[in-house]
Amino acid sequence: MRNPLIPIALILSFAITCTASGAGGGQMPSPMPSQARESLTPEDQARNDYNAGVRLIEKADQLATDAMHQADEHKKTKALSKADQAYATAMKKFAHATELQPSNYQAWNYIGYANRKLGKYDAALSAYDHALRLKPDYAEAIEYRGHAYLGLNRLSDAKEAYLALFSGNRKLAATLLAAMQEWVGDHRASSAGVDGVTLESFASWVSERSTIASQTASLTREGATSSWH
């Protein structure tokens, strides 16, 4: 999960402007360590839960990455189990943050992220939709919702997510396109879940979009650099 730090001046009741590469934003300034928990405002408590969730997501992502590099199946399974536990715990932190601060679209996005990593795609979509109702142009939620659509084989919706990103955030569009290419490779290898005609039609579309992205990137000074803030 991408987590660049966000300047304090941009924070106003959790309505944080997210950078193009930040998925849900980084950690928020926490209350002073000496401040007793019982004296915290709901906003402070929500911020603490949010930050704890971010740290757990980072831990879970690292465990998941380490698992993919494990040759020993037992160690791989153990690392994945720990990653799942961290995602589940993080989700609880973000859920509590949204109870205290319902307008925190970044926490809703993280709830979607954690659910998706746990394979709960429908729940992930619900959370992403909530984040986008709060902030319709939230690029990270659009991208991650595209990943969830792929998990559910909702290819038309995944295409729409990509096209929305391509018009405003080339960097995240490229990330989603890479996931689409991986999806095509996985389904060609397994031949599961999608009929051959649909698979090849989608593969052709992905190939065409890859060509278009390469051509248009060469026409701009910054190529795939984000234009959304």
C-alpha positions as CSV (number, residue, x, y, z in Angstrom):
1,M,0.0,0.0,0.0
2,R,1.6,3.3,-1.0
3,N,1.9,5.7,1.9
4,P,3.7,9.0,1.2
5,L,3.6,11.5,4.1
6,I,1.1,14.3,3.8
7,P,1.9,17.9,5.1
8,I,0.0,18.9,8.3
9,A,-1.3,22.0,6.5
10,L,-3.4,19.8,4.2
11,I,-5.3,18.1,7.0
12,L,-8.7,19.4,7.9
13,S,-11.0,17.1,9.8
14,F,-9.5,14.1,7.9
15,A,-10.4,15.7,4.5
16,I,-6.8,15.2,3.3
17,T,-5.8,15.7,-0.2
18,C,-4.1,12.6,-1.3
19,T,-1.0,12.5,-3.5
20,A,-1.1,10.5,-6.7
21,S,1.0,7.7,-5.4
22,G,-0.6,7.6,-2.0
23,A,-3.2,4.9,-1.5
24,G,-5.3,6.2,1.2
25,G,-2.7,8.7,2.4
26,G,0.0,8.3,4.9
27,Q,-0.2,8.5,8.7
28,M,-1.9,11.5,10.2
29,P,-0.3,13.7,13.0
30,S,-1.1,11.9,16.3
31,P,-2.0,13.6,19.6
32,M,0.8,14.3,22.0
33,P,2.1,11.1,23.7
34,S,1.4,12.6,27.1
35,Q,-2.2,13.2,26.3
36,A,-4.4,10.6,28.2
37,R,-6.6,8.5,26.0
38,E,-9.7,9.3,28.0
39,S,-9.1,13.0,27.3
40,L,-8.8,12.5,23.5
41,T,-11.5,13.9,21.3
42,P,-13.3,11.5,18.9
43,E,-11.2,13.0,16.1
44,D,-8.0,12.3,18.0
45,Q,-9.1,8.7,18.7
46,A,-10.1,8.2,15.1
47,R,-6.7,9.5,14.0
48,N,-4.9,7.1,16.4
49,D,-6.9,4.2,15.0
50,Y,-6.2,5.3,11.5
51,N,-2.5,5.5,12.0
52,A,-2.4,2.2,13.8
53,G,-4.2,0.7,10.8
54,V,-1.7,2.2,8.4
55,R,1.1,0.6,10.3
56,L,-0.6,-2.8,10.2
57,I,-1.3,-2.5,6.5
58,E,2.4,-1.8,5.9
59,K,3.3,-4.9,8.0
60,A,0.8,-7.1,6.3
61,D,2.0,-6.0,2.8
62,Q,5.6,-6.8,3.8
63,L,4.6,-10.2,5.1
64,A,2.7,-11.0,1.9
65,T,5.6,-9.9,-0.2
66,D,8.0,-12.0,1.9
67,A,5.7,-15.0,1.6
68,M,5.9,-14.8,-2.2
69,H,9.7,-15.2,-2.0
70,Q,9.6,-18.2,0.3
71,A,10.6,-21.5,-1.3
72,D,9.5,-23.4,1.8
73,E,5.8,-24.0,1.6
74,H,5.4,-24.2,5.4
75,K,7.1,-20.8,5.8
76,K,5.1,-19.3,3.0
77,T,1.8,-20.5,4.5
78,K,2.9,-19.1,7.9
79,A,3.8,-15.7,6.5
80,L,0.5,-15.5,4.6
81,S,-1.4,-16.4,7.7
82,K,0.3,-13.6,9.6
83,A,-0.4,-11.2,6.8
84,D,-4.1,-12.1,6.8
85,Q,-4.2,-11.5,10.6
86,A,-2.6,-8.1,10.2
87,Y,-5.0,-7.1,7.4
88,A,-8.0,-8.2,9.6
89,T,-6.7,-6.3,12.6
90,A,-6.0,-3.2,10.4
91,M,-9.6,-3.4,9.1
92,K,-11.0,-3.2,12.6
93,K,-8.8,-0.1,13.3
94,F,-10.1,1.6,10.1
95,A,-13.7,0.5,10.8
96,H,-13.5,2.2,14.3
97,A,-11.9,5.3,12.7
98,T,-14.9,5.6,10.4
99,E,-17.4,5.1,13.2
100,L,-15.8,8.1,14.9
101,Q,-15.1,10.1,11.7
102,P,-17.6,8.9,9.0
103,S,-16.2,11.4,6.5
104,N,-12.7,9.9,6.4
105,Y,-12.7,8.6,2.9
106,Q,-9.1,7.4,3.2
107,A,-10.0,5.1,6.0
108,W,-12.9,3.7,3.9
109,N,-10.4,3.1,1.1
110,Y,-8.2,1.2,3.5
111,I,-11.2,-0.9,4.6
112,G,-11.6,-1.8,1.0
113,Y,-7.9,-2.6,0.6
114,A,-7.8,-4.9,3.6
115,N,-11.0,-6.7,2.5
116,R,-9.6,-7.2,-1.0
117,K,-6.4,-8.6,0.3
118,L,-8.4,-11.0,2.3
119,G,-10.3,-12.1,-0.8
120,K,-13.6,-10.3,0.3
121,Y,-14.2,-8.6,-3.0
122,D,-17.8,-7.6,-2.5
123,A,-17.1,-6.1,0.9
124,A,-14.1,-4.3,-0.7
125,L,-16.3,-2.8,-3.4
126,S,-18.8,-1.6,-0.9
127,A,-16.0,0.3,1.0
128,Y,-14.5,1.7,-2.2
129,D,-17.9,2.9,-3.3
130,H,-18.3,4.6,0.1
131,A,-15.0,6.3,-0.3
132,L,-15.9,7.5,-3.7
133,R,-19.2,8.9,-2.6
134,L,-17.3,11.0,-0.2
135,K,-14.6,12.0,-2.7
136,P,-15.7,11.1,-6.3
137,D,-12.3,11.9,-7.9
138,Y,-10.3,9.8,-5.3
139,A,-7.9,8.1,-7.8
140,E,-6.6,5.5,-5.4
141,A,-10.1,4.2,-4.7
142,I,-10.8,4.1,-8.4
143,E,-7.7,2.0,-9.0
144,Y,-8.3,-0.4,-6.1
145,R,-11.9,-0.8,-7.1
146,G,-10.6,-1.8,-10.5
147,H,-8.5,-4.6,-8.8
148,A,-11.6,-5.8,-7.0
149,Y,-13.5,-5.9,-10.2
150,L,-10.8,-8.1,-11.7
151,G,-11.1,-10.4,-8.6
152,L,-14.8,-10.8,-9.4
153,N,-14.1,-11.2,-13.2
154,R,-16.2,-8.0,-13.8
155,L,-14.1,-7.1,-16.8
156,S,-16.3,-4.3,-18.2
157,D,-16.2,-2.5,-14.9
158,A,-12.4,-3.0,-14.7
159,K,-12.1,-1.4,-18.1
160,E,-14.2,1.6,-17.0
161,A,-12.0,2.0,-14.0
162,Y,-8.9,2.0,-16.2
163,L,-10.2,4.5,-18.6
164,A,-11.2,6.9,-15.8
165,L,-7.7,6.7,-14.4
166,F,-6.1,7.0,-17.8
167,S,-7.7,10.4,-18.4
168,G,-6.4,11.8,-15.1
169,N,-3.8,9.7,-13.4
170,R,-1.5,7.8,-15.8
171,K,0.7,6.3,-13.0
172,L,-2.2,4.5,-11.3
173,A,-3.7,3.6,-14.7
174,A,-0.4,1.9,-15.5
175,T,-0.5,0.0,-12.2
176,L,-4.1,-1.2,-13.0
177,L,-3.1,-2.1,-16.5
178,A,-0.2,-4.3,-15.2
179,A,-2.7,-6.0,-12.9
180,M,-4.9,-6.7,-16.0
181,Q,-2.0,-8.2,-17.8
182,E,-1.3,-10.4,-14.8
183,W,-5.0,-11.4,-14.7
184,V,-4.9,-12.4,-18.4
185,G,-1.8,-14.5,-17.8
186,D,-3.2,-16.2,-14.7
187,H,-6.5,-17.1,-16.4
188,R,-4.8,-18.3,-19.6
189,A,-2.8,-20.7,-17.4
190,S,-5.7,-21.9,-15.3
191,S,-8.6,-21.6,-17.8
192,A,-10.9,-21.0,-14.9
193,G,-13.8,-18.6,-14.3
194,V,-14.0,-17.0,-17.7
195,D,-14.8,-18.5,-21.1
196,G,-12.2,-18.5,-23.8
197,V,-13.9,-15.9,-26.0
198,T,-14.3,-13.4,-23.2
199,L,-10.7,-14.0,-22.1
200,E,-9.2,-13.4,-25.5
201,S,-11.4,-10.4,-26.1
202,F,-10.2,-8.8,-22.8
203,A,-6.6,-9.8,-23.6
204,S,-6.8,-8.0,-26.9
205,W,-8.3,-4.9,-25.2
206,V,-5.5,-4.9,-22.7
207,S,-2.9,-5.3,-25.4
208,E,-4.4,-2.4,-27.3
209,R,-4.5,-0.2,-24.3
210,S,-0.9,-1.0,-23.5
211,T,0.1,0.2,-27.0
212,I,-1.9,3.4,-26.6
213,A,-0.4,4.1,-23.2
214,S,3.1,3.7,-24.6
215,Q,2.4,5.9,-27.6
216,T,0.8,8.7,-25.6
217,A,3.4,8.6,-22.9
218,S,6.1,9.4,-25.5
219,L,4.1,12.5,-26.5
220,T,4.1,14.1,-23.1
221,R,7.0,15.5,-21.1
222,E,6.2,13.6,-17.9
223,G,4.8,10.4,-19.5
224,A,3.0,8.5,-16.8
225,T,3.3,11.2,-14.1
226,S,0.1,11.9,-12.3
227,S,-1.9,15.0,-12.9
228,W,-4.4,14.5,-10.1
229,H,-3.8,15.8,-6.6
